[in-house]
Amino acid sequence: MPKKTTVSIIKCDVGSLAGHHTVPKPLLDIGEKRLKEAQKSRLINSHYVFHAGDDLELLMVHNKGENNPKIHELAWNIFQEAAKKAADLKLYGAGQDLLRTAFSGNVRGMGPGVAEMEIEERGSDPMVVFAADKTEPGAFNYPMFKIFGDPTNTAGLVIDPGMMEGFKFEVLDVMENKKVVLKCPEEMYELIALIGTPGRYVVSHVWRARDNLICAATSTTRLSLIAGKYVGKDDPVSIVRAQHGLPALGEIIVPFMHTYFVEGWMRGSHWGPLMPVGLKDSRCTVFDGPPRIVALGFQVSHGKIASDDDDNPLISDLFDDPAFDLARREAVEYAAALRRMGEFEPARLSAETMEYTTLPKVLEKLKGKFVKAES
């Protein structure tokens, strides 16, 4: 039986330069150094270090399987070291996502976000990793539906016999920690009914219906539910496989040709347009945004990221492309329109969602000033 390959993307906000907008080079260097050592010791087979806004992102390919304690501990130790460096530099929000003090075998539930996928490699296995900043895991609901459920987006659902039986979506209820699997196209309406509420229902996995081939995995960490208060937005990551009876690369990224609205942005309390950007523009500036997303394309080959003759991983910065200029222009225009509304809904999140931000502190301060109104 062939050895399986695992792709892991683990992220953490360990500290940012000049507010919540980017990860400076000293922190990226720590990630690169430690993952090189892990690759040399054969704990992992290959890696790539990058950032999405103020989140340090560790992409690792290995043969250890999902939820492996050694892989998760490697990431945890890197985040701890980077957070210490951030504190030494007095960077903002040093160690913000490290909600626990001691590693317990898995970073899930400890603050960092993680998406993992264990696969049997196909003859060619193209993949896309998405990483977003200033938003929540439900931000992937819309593109996941477009990619795997919408024939107006994905032509293969109509003209590729390998895809016509549809896909199965695992949806997690993050409030009650329950999950359900819905199959498209038969249960498309039920799926939309749930994931149209992205603050509660999150697409966590997608499989091809005819053979249960894993197609996508997303992070589902909700920091406010772990910490019991607002400590920063969740900033999700996702892995999507492409081609050969799955959506083509172009079908996977075309949903981002236009922007769409997500929860998060400034202080995790506002609706904002998600802006697809290349790595060089992965900096959240205006009103700590707009929310950004990057996309990296690569090939999994013999248990590794396909690389050049010097063992440098071959990575394609997919959104560094003028084809996404329209989405970026829309994002700026929509961001400006929302900011004209200031702190009035719908620019600001609903009262129910604001319960997980700092608004309760304001209400507590005013508690004694409320008096009974006359009928």
Order of alpha helices (4+ residues) and beta strands (2+ residues): beta-alpha-beta-beta-alpha-beta-beta-alpha-alpha-beta-beta-alpha-beta-beta-alpha-beta-alpha-beta-beta-beta-beta-beta-beta-alpha-alpha-alpha
